[in-house]
Amino acid sequence: MKTRRWIGRIGWAAAVLLAVMLLWFLQALLQPKYMGRVVEGNLIPEYYDEVSQHELLILGDCEVYENISPVILWQEFGVTSYIRGSAQQLIPQSYYLLKDTLRKEKPKAVLLSISAMQEEEQTNEAYNRMTLEGMEWSGAKLEAILATGMEEEHLIEYVFPLLRYHSRWKELSDEDWTYLWKRGKVSHNGYYMRADVRPLADLPTERRLADYRFSSVSYEYLNKIRDLCREEGIQLVLFKAPSLYPAWHEQWDQQMEEYAAENQLLYLNCIPKIEEIGLDFNVDTYDGGLHMNVYGAEKLTRYLGGILTEACDLQDMRQDEALAGIWAEKVRFYEEMKAAQEADVAEYGYLPQFSDGP
């Protein structure tokens, strides 16, 4: 009887283990891989593969991860930096990403994109998941989900993503099988590279607003970022990219100037500095002036590097042999991707991996 009992228990245990393994496999298969045309979902998780510290942490939405090149900061200034950027990243999410980063390291300075001050809450679940699902589990991630999840989102679906993606089997592609167990690297310390060119055509008409005041939620979390940086001895710098649209209204700029003055912060609005930076929107953008391509990003990075190294006392670390070895590999990867994209643009006139054509 005892033998039968033990055999029965082993059988049940094996069945439970098999079921758990099957569910784990299905979850891994059905979750988006972000290795095709949409790679932004891999930007946040790639940070956890880093093996060295960074003097400069860059937070925000596409105005940082498409416009600033950490490799250029290293090559020309010896500054170690990482962009913890994500699509439509809210100011509250920037705060929780800062908290998350401080679990691993303490940068000397934080450069924060303030374009999201205009966003009171998330409007796109896919963007939310690109940010929140990519974070390692910690108190910061839990707080971020509870604070910024949309009304129709549920915590349990972040704990067990299979509950959210169970119907995705209809959309499975070769990409899901190819990257089932291991995904390739898509960014350069958080920078999303594009070497294609689409010149600025006509700017959209600037839309007038009934109320230009930023929301209390945006200010609440901007204050939290300010306070956390002060507690940790980190210098906070506010940043607005030189994107030509969507419009950055004069009233918004005035609010940020006043906030920076009141809190003794450096505020870098690069829109009035376009000529000084050397940007040419006929060649330095890949989407008609919304974001920089790699050529525009490198110009903007050189401009920012000169200011930040002095204002934040960032050190030139190129003589550090260990760091030099780590960054030599990053430079190689950067230059190889840039050369490959330039070859594709020369052959096709566009980047096949990101679009069907010009």
C-alpha positions as CSV (number, residue, x, y, z in Angstrom):
1,M,0.0,0.0,0.0
2,K,2.8,2.4,0.9
3,T,4.5,1.7,-2.4
4,R,1.4,2.5,-4.3
5,R,0.9,5.6,-2.3
6,W,4.4,6.8,-3.1
7,I,4.0,6.0,-6.8
8,G,0.8,7.9,-6.8
9,R,2.4,11.0,-5.2
10,I,5.3,10.8,-7.6
11,G,2.9,10.6,-10.5
12,W,1.0,13.7,-9.3
13,A,4.2,15.6,-8.7
14,A,5.4,14.7,-12.2
15,A,2.1,15.9,-13.7
16,V,2.2,19.2,-11.8
17,L,5.8,19.7,-12.8
18,L,5.0,18.9,-16.4
19,A,2.0,21.4,-16.4
20,V,4.2,24.1,-14.9
21,M,6.9,23.6,-17.5
22,L,4.3,23.7,-20.3
23,L,2.8,26.9,-19.0
24,W,6.3,28.4,-18.6
25,F,7.1,27.4,-22.2
26,L,3.8,28.8,-23.6
27,Q,4.4,32.1,-21.7
28,A,7.9,32.4,-23.2
29,L,6.6,31.6,-26.7
30,L,3.6,33.9,-26.6
31,Q,5.3,37.0,-25.1
32,P,6.3,39.6,-27.7
33,K,10.1,39.4,-28.6
34,Y,10.6,42.9,-29.9
35,M,13.3,41.9,-32.4
36,G,11.6,42.9,-35.6
37,R,10.3,46.3,-36.6
38,V,9.4,47.2,-33.1
39,V,12.5,46.8,-30.9
40,E,11.6,49.4,-28.2
41,G,10.3,46.6,-25.8
42,N,13.9,45.4,-25.4
43,L,15.4,48.8,-24.3
44,I,14.5,48.5,-20.6
45,P,15.6,44.9,-20.0
46,E,18.9,45.3,-21.8
47,Y,20.1,47.5,-18.9
48,Y,20.4,44.5,-16.6
49,D,23.1,42.9,-18.7
50,E,25.5,45.9,-17.9
51,V,28.7,44.9,-16.1
52,S,30.0,48.4,-15.3
53,Q,28.8,51.6,-13.6
54,H,27.7,54.8,-15.3
55,E,28.4,58.4,-14.3
56,L,25.4,59.7,-16.3
57,L,21.9,58.2,-16.3
58,I,19.5,59.4,-19.0
59,L,15.7,59.0,-18.4
60,G,12.7,59.7,-20.6
61,D,10.8,58.8,-23.8
62,C,11.9,58.7,-27.4
63,E,13.4,62.2,-27.1
64,V,16.3,60.6,-25.3
65,Y,16.6,57.0,-26.7
66,E,16.5,58.2,-30.3
67,N,18.5,61.4,-30.0
68,I,21.5,60.7,-27.7
69,S,24.4,58.4,-28.3
70,P,26.3,57.1,-25.2
71,V,29.0,55.7,-27.5
72,I,29.8,59.3,-28.7
73,L,29.8,60.5,-25.1
74,W,32.4,57.8,-24.4
75,Q,34.5,58.3,-27.6
76,E,34.7,62.1,-27.4
77,F,34.4,62.9,-23.6
78,G,35.2,59.6,-21.9
79,V,31.8,59.7,-20.1
80,T,30.1,56.5,-19.2
81,S,26.3,56.7,-19.6
82,Y,23.2,54.7,-20.1
83,I,19.8,55.6,-21.4
84,R,16.9,54.1,-19.5
85,G,14.4,55.2,-22.1
86,S,11.1,53.7,-23.3
87,A,8.2,54.6,-25.6
88,Q,6.0,57.3,-24.2
89,Q,7.7,57.0,-20.8
90,L,5.7,59.0,-18.2
91,I,7.4,61.2,-15.6
92,P,6.2,58.7,-12.8
93,Q,7.8,55.9,-14.8
94,S,11.0,57.8,-15.0
95,Y,10.9,58.1,-11.2
96,Y,10.5,54.4,-10.7
97,L,13.2,53.6,-13.2
98,L,15.5,55.9,-11.3
99,K,14.6,54.0,-8.1
100,D,15.2,50.8,-9.9
101,T,18.6,51.9,-11.2
102,L,19.7,53.0,-7.7
103,R,19.5,49.4,-6.6
104,K,22.5,48.7,-8.9
105,E,24.5,51.9,-9.1
106,K,24.5,55.6,-8.2
107,P,25.3,57.9,-11.1
108,K,26.8,61.3,-10.6
109,A,24.2,63.0,-12.8
110,V,20.7,62.3,-14.2
111,L,19.5,63.9,-17.5
112,L,15.7,63.8,-17.5
113,S,13.6,64.4,-20.6
114,I,10.7,66.7,-19.6
115,S,8.6,66.3,-22.8
116,A,6.4,63.8,-20.9
117,M,5.3,66.6,-18.5
118,Q,2.4,67.1,-20.9
119,E,1.2,63.5,-20.4
120,E,-1.0,63.0,-17.3
121,E,-1.5,59.3,-17.8
122,Q,-0.7,56.5,-20.2
123,T,-2.9,56.2,-23.3
124,N,-1.3,53.1,-24.9
125,E,-1.1,49.8,-23.2
126,A,1.6,48.5,-25.5
127,Y,3.8,51.4,-24.5
128,N,3.1,50.7,-20.8
129,R,4.1,47.1,-21.2
130,M,7.3,48.0,-23.1
131,T,8.4,49.9,-20.0
132,L,7.0,47.9,-17.1
133,E,7.4,44.3,-18.4
134,G,11.1,45.0,-19.1
135,M,11.8,45.9,-15.5
136,E,13.3,43.3,-13.1
137,W,10.9,42.4,-10.3
138,S,11.5,44.7,-7.3
139,G,9.6,47.1,-5.1
140,A,10.2,49.8,-7.8
141,K,8.5,47.7,-10.5
142,L,5.5,46.8,-8.3
143,E,5.1,50.5,-7.4
144,A,5.4,51.5,-11.1
145,I,2.7,49.1,-12.1
146,L,0.3,50.2,-9.4
147,A,1.0,53.9,-10.1
148,T,0.9,53.9,-13.9
149,G,-1.0,50.9,-15.0
150,M,-4.1,51.7,-17.1
151,E,-7.6,51.1,-15.8
152,E,-8.0,47.9,-17.9
153,E,-4.6,46.5,-16.9
154,H,-4.3,44.1,-14.0
155,L,-1.3,43.4,-11.7
156,I,-1.8,39.6,-12.1
157,E,-1.2,39.9,-15.9
158,Y,2.2,41.4,-15.2
159,V,3.0,38.6,-12.7
160,F,1.9,36.0,-15.2
161,P,2.1,37.6,-18.7
162,L,0.5,34.4,-20.2
163,L,-2.8,35.7,-18.9
164,R,-2.4,38.8,-21.2
165,Y,-0.9,37.1,-24.2
166,H,-2.7,33.8,-24.3
167,S,-4.5,34.7,-27.5
168,R,-1.4,35.8,-29.3
169,W,-0.9,32.3,-30.8
170,K,-2.7,33.6,-33.9
171,E,0.0,36.1,-34.5
172,L,3.1,33.9,-33.9
173,S,5.9,34.3,-36.5
174,D,9.4,33.0,-37.1
175,E,10.6,35.7,-34.8
176,D,8.8,34.1,-31.9
177,W,10.6,30.8,-32.4
178,T,14.0,32.3,-33.3
179,Y,14.2,34.4,-30.2
180,L,12.3,32.0,-27.8
181,W,15.3,31.5,-25.5
182,K,17.7,34.3,-26.3
183,R,17.2,37.7,-27.9
184,G,19.9,39.7,-29.6
185,K,21.1,43.1,-28.5
186,V,19.2,45.9,-30.2
187,S,20.5,49.1,-28.5
188,H,23.7,50.9,-27.7
189,N,23.4,51.5,-23.9
190,G,19.8,52.3,-24.5
191,Y,20.3,54.3,-27.8
192,Y,18.1,53.2,-30.7
193,M,20.0,53.7,-34.0
194,R,18.6,54.7,-37.3
195,A,20.8,55.6,-40.3
196,D,18.1,56.3,-42.8
197,V,17.1,59.8,-43.9
198,R,13.7,61.3,-44.4
199,P,13.9,65.1,-44.6
200,L,11.5,67.5,-42.9
201,A,8.6,68.4,-45.2
202,D,5.8,70.5,-43.8
203,L,5.3,71.0,-40.1
204,P,1.9,70.2,-38.7
205,T,-0.1,73.2,-37.6
206,E,0.4,73.9,-33.9
207,R,-2.7,73.0,-32.0
208,R,-3.9,75.5,-29.4
209,L,-4.8,74.2,-26.0
210,A,-7.4,75.3,-23.5
211,D,-5.1,74.9,-20.6
212,Y,-1.3,74.8,-20.9
213,R,-0.6,74.0,-17.2
214,F,1.1,70.7,-16.6
215,S,-0.8,68.2,-14.4
216,S,-0.4,67.9,-10.7
217,V,0.7,64.2,-11.2
218,S,3.6,65.3,-13.5
219,Y,4.7,67.9,-10.9
220,E,4.3,65.4,-8.1
221,Y,6.7,62.9,-9.7
222,L,9.1,65.6,-11.0
223,N,9.4,66.7,-7.4
224,K,10.0,63.1,-6.3
225,I,12.8,62.8,-8.9
226,R,14.3,66.1,-7.7
227,D,14.1,65.0,-4.0
228,L,15.5,61.5,-4.7
229,C,18.5,63.0,-6.6
230,R,19.1,65.4,-3.8
231,E,19.0,62.6,-1.2
232,E,21.5,60.6,-3.2
233,G,23.8,63.5,-4.0
234,I,23.0,63.2,-7.8
235,Q,22.9,66.3,-10.0
236,L,19.6,66.6,-11.9
237,V,19.5,68.2,-15.3
238,L,16.2,68.8,-17.2
239,F,16.3,68.3,-21.0
240,K,14.1,69.1,-24.0
241,A,15.2,67.6,-27.3
242,P,15.4,69.8,-30.5
243,S,12.4,68.0,-32.1
244,L,10.3,70.2,-34.4
245,Y,7.1,68.5,-33.6
246,P,4.9,67.7,-31.7
247,A,5.0,71.4,-30.7
248,W,6.7,72.4,-27.4
249,H,4.6,75.4,-26.5
250,E,6.1,78.5,-25.2
251,Q,3.9,78.3,-22.1
252,W,5.3,74.8,-21.3
253,D,8.9,76.1,-21.8
254,Q,8.2,79.0,-19.4
255,Q,6.9,76.6,-16.7
256,M,10.1,74.5,-17.0
257,E,12.3,77.6,-16.9
258,E,10.5,78.7,-13.7
259,Y,10.7,75.3,-12.1
260,A,14.4,75.0,-12.9
261,A,15.1,78.5,-11.5
262,E,13.1,77.8,-8.3
263,N,14.9,74.5,-7.7
264,Q,18.4,75.6,-8.9
265,L,18.5,73.1,-11.7
266,L,20.0,73.3,-15.1
267,Y,17.4,73.2,-17.9
268,L,18.6,72.5,-21.4
269,N,16.0,73.4,-24.1
270,C,17.7,72.5,-27.3
271,I,15.1,73.8,-29.7
272,P,16.5,77.4,-29.7
273,K,20.0,75.8,-30.1
274,I,19.3,73.9,-33.4
275,E,21.6,76.1,-35.4
276,E,24.3,76.1,-32.8
277,I,24.1,72.3,-32.6
278,G,24.5,72.2,-36.3
279,L,21.4,70.2,-37.1
280,D,20.1,70.1,-40.6
281,F,16.6,68.6,-40.9
282,N,17.2,67.7,-44.5
283,V,19.7,65.1,-43.5
284,D,19.7,64.6,-39.7
285,T,16.2,63.1,-39.2
286,Y,14.8,59.7,-40.3
287,D,11.1,60.6,-39.8
288,G,10.7,64.2,-41.0
289,G,11.8,66.1,-37.9
290,L,10.3,64.1,-35.1
291,H,13.5,62.2,-34.2
292,M,17.1,62.4,-35.1
293,N,18.8,59.7,-37.2
294,V,22.3,58.7,-36.1
295,Y,23.9,61.7,-37.7
296,G,21.6,64.1,-35.9
297,A,22.0,62.2,-32.6
298,E,25.8,62.4,-32.8
299,K,25.6,66.1,-33.4
300,L,23.3,66.6,-30.5
301,T,25.4,64.3,-28.2
302,R,28.5,66.4,-28.9
303,Y,26.7,69.5,-28.0
304,L,25.3,68.0,-24.8
305,G,28.6,66.3,-23.9
306,G,30.4,69.7,-23.8
307,I,27.8,71.2,-21.5
308,L,27.3,68.2,-19.2
309,T,30.9,67.3,-18.6
310,E,31.5,70.8,-17.2
311,A,28.2,71.4,-15.5
312,C,28.1,68.0,-13.8
313,D,31.8,67.5,-13.4
314,L,31.8,64.3,-15.3
315,Q,35.1,62.6,-15.5
316,D,37.0,61.4,-18.6
317,M,37.4,57.7,-17.9
318,R,39.2,56.6,-21.1
319,Q,42.4,55.9,-19.2
320,D,40.7,53.3,-17.1
321,E,41.9,50.0,-18.8
322,A,38.9,47.9,-17.6
323,L,36.4,50.4,-18.8
324,A,38.3,51.0,-22.0
325,G,38.0,47.3,-22.8
326,I,34.3,47.2,-22.1
327,W,33.6,50.3,-24.2
328,A,35.8,49.1,-27.1
329,E,33.3,46.3,-27.6
330,K,30.4,48.7,-27.4
331,V,32.1,51.0,-30.0
332,R,32.7,48.0,-32.3
333,F,29.0,46.9,-32.1
334,Y,27.9,50.5,-32.7
335,E,30.2,51.0,-35.8
336,E,29.2,47.6,-37.2
337,M,25.5,48.4,-36.9
338,K,26.0,51.9,-38.4
339,A,27.9,50.5,-41.3
340,A,25.3,47.8,-42.0
341,Q,22.5,50.3,-41.9
342,E,24.3,52.6,-44.2
343,A,24.9,49.7,-46.6
344,D,21.2,48.9,-46.6
345,V,20.2,52.6,-47.2
346,A,22.7,52.8,-50.1
347,E,21.2,49.6,-51.6
348,Y,17.5,50.0,-50.9
349,G,17.1,53.7,-50.1
350,Y,15.6,52.7,-46.7
351,L,16.1,50.2,-43.9
352,P,14.2,46.9,-44.8
353,Q,14.1,45.8,-41.2
354,F,12.1,48.8,-40.2
355,S,9.8,49.5,-43.1
356,D,8.4,48.2,-46.4
357,G,9.9,51.1,-48.4
358,P,10.5,54.8,-48.6
